[in-house]
Amino acid sequence: MEENDPRQVIIDYICRPQGPIIEEKMQPTPAGAKHAWRGITRASGGLGAKESTIQFLQQRSMPDRQLHLVTFEDEEGRQVSWFCCLLLEPSGQWIFAGGAGGARVEEMPKRENPWVNMGGGWKKNLFWAGGRVLDNGLNVVRVRLVAENGIILEDTVQDGIVMFVSNETLPLPVQVELYDGAGTLVGTHMFPRHLPRIPHEG
């Protein structure tokens, strides 16, 4: 079977109408944020992107998996940034394997220490994540993800963004390490923040 266009797979998915809202909750306003956050659970659907507004900004790739950062305007007129993961099936077809929103600079809460506002997905033999770096003027140029089993993923900051995609199984959470241009470690935090630390087996 002829390989399909991975970018078209993303376009087809994000242009599907959003599913109906199942649950909606207002979240506490994070420190430094201008607005409260709204938590929404929807039924299956796409992201309601207007196709003419879609832009592909960055990409990280392996032979059988890709991670893209796209921006678009949705059906409600909002400007959206989204990380999209794709996998190549044995049949030779690319499929959509998950996505996560990426906050714009003006939407990010202020923090005392350098931070990566990151989202991602994971399962056996797959880990992907992407996010915007908040460096508090410390010139963060490189970010590492360090797992308890010794796996280290690294990316160079590009236009304030880091992205990771791997075919390895990472025990979670991982430690996020932010380095400046001199190679000095200027910040650390865990990702994801709310996952209990479970010993890795095997």
N, C-alpha and C positions, 0 to 999 in steps of 0.2 A: 504494500500500500504506500502511495506517495506521501511523504511527510507534509503535514499541513503547516501553515504560517503561524508561529507562536503568538505574534502580536495580534493576529486576527482572533485567536482564541480568547485573548484578554478583552478585545473590543466586543466580541459577541457576548461575553459574560457581563461586563460592567454596563452594557447598554440595555440589558434586560430590565424591565420595570422592577422596582423594589417590591418585596412582599409586604403584605399588610402587617401593621403593628399588632403584636400580641401583648406586649407589656411595655409600659413606659414609667420610668422613675427619674426624679430629679436627684442628682448626686450632690453632696456637699461641695461648695466652691473651694478648689485647691488654693493653698496659700500663693498669693501673687497673681492668680488668674483674674481676669476681668469679668468673667461670666460663670454662672453655675454650669455644671455638666449635666447633660440629659442622657440617661441610660435607656436605650431602646432595644427591645427584642422583636425581631420580625420573622415572619414565616419565610420559607424559601423563596429566593428571588435574586435579582441582580442588584445593581447600584443606581439604576436610572440615569446613566450618563448620557449627555447629549453628544452624539458621535463627532460632530463638527468641532467640539471643544477639546477633544482628547489629545494630550501631548505625552509622548514617551520621553522621560528626562534622563533616567539612568538605568543601567542593567549590569548584573553580575551573572556569570554563566559557568556551567560545567557541561560536559557533553550531553548529559541526560536531564538537566534541570536548569532552570533560569529564574532569576528574580528581577522584576521590573518595578521601577517607580513611575507611576503615571499621575497626571493631574487632569481634571475635567470639571465641567459644571454639570450638576445633577438636575433632575426634573423640577426641583424646588428652587433652583437658582443659586445654590450654594457652591462655592469653590472647594473641591475635594482633592486631597492627595491620597494615593493608595499604593501600597506595595502588593504586587501580584506574583505568586509563585506558580511555576509550570513544571510539569514532569513529562518526560518522553516515555510513552508506553512501548512495550516490546513490539507492538504492531507498527511502530513508527509514527504514531499520532501524538501530538502534544495535547495535554489536558490541563485544565485549571486545577491547581492543588491547594489553593488557599489564598487569603488576602487579609490585609490589616491596614487600618487608616493611619496616616501620618500627619501630625498636627503641623500647621503653619507656624512660623516664628511668632506671630502676634498672638497665637492661641496658647503658647506654651507657658505653663506656670513658672515663676521665677524660683530658683533654688540657690542655696548658699554655695553649693559645690558643683563642679562640672558634671554633666549628666547627659545620657542619651535617652531621649523620649522614644522608646522602642516598642514595636509590636512584632509578632512572628507566629510561627507554627512549627510543630515538631511531631514526629512519630519515629518508629524504628527505621533507621537508615535514611532519615531526612530531618534536617534542621534548617530553618530559614528565619531571618529576622532583618529588620531595617528600621532606621529611625533618624531623627534630626538631633544634631549635637548642640547642646547648650554649654558653651565653654567659658562663660563668664569672663571673656577677655583674655583667657590664658593660652590662646592659640593652639587648641587641640588639633593635631594633624593625623593622629593614628589611634585606632580603637582596637582592643583585643577582647575576645570572649574566652575565658579560661574555665574549662570544665574540671570537675573533680577527678575524672579518669585520665587527665593529662592532655586531652584534646584542646588545642588552641586555634581559634579562628581570628583572622586579623584583616582589617580593611583600612585604607587611607581615606580620610575625610575629603569628599568632593562636594563643593557647594553646600557645605553644612550637613551632608548626608553620609551615613555609613550603611552598608548592606552586606549580609552574609548568607551564603547558601552552601550546604554541605550534604554529602551522602553518608555521614557518620551519625551514630546514635549518641546524643549528648545527655548525660544525667543533668537534671535541672534542680535548682536554678544554677546559672553560670555567673561567674564574676565578670563584670564589665570593667575594663581598665582603660583609662583615657591618658594619652601621652602627648606632651607638647613637642615642638620642633627640636628641642635639645635631647629628647628621649626621656624626659623626666615624667614620672607618674604623677599626674596632677588631680586625679579623681578616680574613685571606684564606687560601684554599687552592684546590686544583684539584679538579675533578670531571669524570669519574671519575679516581681516583688512579692506576689501573694501566693506563690506555690510553696508548700511545705518542703523542707529539705529531706529527701528520702535517700537512704544509702543506695548507691548503684550496685547492681548485682551483675556478676560476670566480668 
